[in-house]
Amino acid sequence: MPGFVLLLRERGDGDPAIRLGLTVSKKVGGAVVRNRMKRRFRALARELVPESGLCGADLVLIGRPGGIARDYDLLREELRKALSKVARTTVRAVDDAGGDVVQ
């Protein structure tokens, strides 16, 4: 089981920005542990999200208890795999005006 859960919501508002939300519950640990995990998530997101090509989407990373003990390289590969899976499963259709419509 990976050290996080990745949620994706395509906004459909025409804004190409990728927004990121991070959450780590108290079940993971104290404030120091939660903040360390969020810093790791931010670093991973800066590295991997721009290359994922998910424009116009809201991403949420939810930290799980095992995530803080994971090796950074392993977390990177897990996030890369999750982003590619999300990109493959996102279905796009074209409307009459030629714009993308998410289904």
Order of alpha helices (4+ residues) and beta strands (2+ residues): beta-beta-alpha-beta-alpha-beta-beta
